[in-house]
């Protein structure tokens, strides 16, 4: 049985071309899952100047016109033997409306295009995609990059420590989700872990004991990584233990290896990290591919 039975795509009916729609359709076709498309129409400021009665008529007429255009795209998906339903509705509060539909539809996966937000804007406003990563109760598949609509290379990004990892359960969910996606799409599965031991750079500054310590920590972390890879039967050529900051490591790996999807964990940030964003949140704006957050 496929791991996906119900997919929910969030899109904007004003977009003439939607990569999210193409990705969702390809995954639905490959998995045999039912696809529900929720097209959320953002409120139009220009309608506020109209009288109450005229405003209601204009809203309904505008919605109906775009519903008809959107229905043509849906009919095209049905002609490809994809089971699909759709809604085109006004959105009052995007985050609230999306989470409400997730609760009602109970999909196995929420699919949405990545919304590019500048660092300046992120400093003052939490992006919608970050809200979904923090609060959506199901895995979130955020579409980005220009890769294949059906993944050919899936990367499972895990975090290991020099001892038993506190996130071992999360690592296991990441690998299982990535492996299932790879099997579903007949894709390669790569396992990647970034080793960020910045203290090791002090070796050239006379900190020899510290350098020995960090090398030992790295060796232990690599052993833990290889043990994890062995548990899940990842071939040796698809295991990648790389030194560096996680965002830099993953973005560089995705670009060099032409990855289509990076599967990562998501945790509830707190304190300063809640303002600055987690590694998974920042990856959205760095990698040239899709991100599946577990």
PyMOL commands that set and color helices and strands:
alter all, ss='L'
color gray80, all
select helices_A, chain A and resi 19-31+45-49+52-79+94-105+119-122+128-135+168-185+198-205+208-231+236-238+246-257+272-276+279-283
alter helices_A, ss='H'
color red, helices_A
select strands_A, chain A and resi 6-11+34-42+84-91+109-113+140-143+153-157+188-195+239-243+261-264+290-293
alter strands_A, ss='S'
color yellow, strands_A
deselect
rebuild
show_as cartoon
